[in-house]
Structures are given as structure tokens and as C-alpha cells.
Amino acid sequence: MTIKKIDRKLCIAHCGICMESCPCDVLRLDEEGKAYIAYVEDCHTCFLCEDDCPVKAVTVSAEVIGTPLPY
């Protein structure tokens, strides 16, 4: 479960809303001002970046990869 991708064609340069909404500091802006996934391992799958993106360029997946640990 994690952030999957950011569609660079849809991403608005210098917007930064997804980056600001992320409580785990997963996203950064590149030299073009577009968001990219900098720390995927820190994503808590809260969906705030996906929900807040005005152009829906962010995709977060709740799909479990591998076998979940039994608790």
C-alpha cells in the first residue's frame, strides 16, 4: 500500500498542493516545479495527496503487495 505514481502530463508546475498535504513528507518538486515521489517508503497511504490534487495527477493504491503479516 503506497503512492503509485504522479502523472507528469497532468501535474501543474509549481502547484505543490500534494506536497503540502502530505503529512509524511513523501513528495518533492523537481527543477521544473512538478511533483515527484521522493520517499515512497514513508507513505502511509492516507490518500490526502490524491484527494487534494486539483487535476487528479496523483495515484495512491491500497493494494497490498505480497502476503500480509498475520496479527
N, C-alpha and C positions, 0 to 999 in steps of 0.2 A: 504494500500500500504506500503510494508515494505520488509526488508530482511526476507526470509523464513527459510533457513537452510544452513548449511555447511556440506558437506559430508566428514566425518572424514576419511573414507577409501581412498578418493581421495586426501585429503589435504596433502600437503608436509610439514613435520615438519620443523620449523624454517625458512620457506619461508617469511611469513609476508607481501607479496605484497598487499594482500587485505586490511590488516590493514593500511598500509602506504597510500593506495589510497583513503581511506575513509575520506572525509572532515568533517564528523560529529563524528568521534572518537567512532564508534559503536562497533568495533571489538577489541578483545584482543587475546593474545596467552596463552594457558594453560601451565601446567607444562611439557607437552610433546612437547611443541612448536607448537601445532596445533591451528588454529584459532577457536574462538567461538564467539557467539553473546553476547556481554556484556550489551549493552544498546539499545535494539530493538526500544524503544520509540523515540530514537534520529535519526533513519534512515529517510532520506529524499528521498529515492527511486531514487537515481541518477544513479544506476547501475554500478558505477565505480568499485566496488569490484568484481562484477560478470564479467565485461568485462576484467579486468586486471588479474584475476586468470588464471595462465598458465595451470591448469588441469581442469578448469570449476567445481570446488568443491562448488562454492557459487551460491545460487539460490535467486534471488530477484523477488518479484511478484508485478506487477502493478495492481493486482486485488483489487478492492475496497471491503472492508468488511463492511457490514452494509449499511445503506442508506446515500448517500452523502448529505451534507447540501446544501440547495438552496442558491444561491448568486445572 
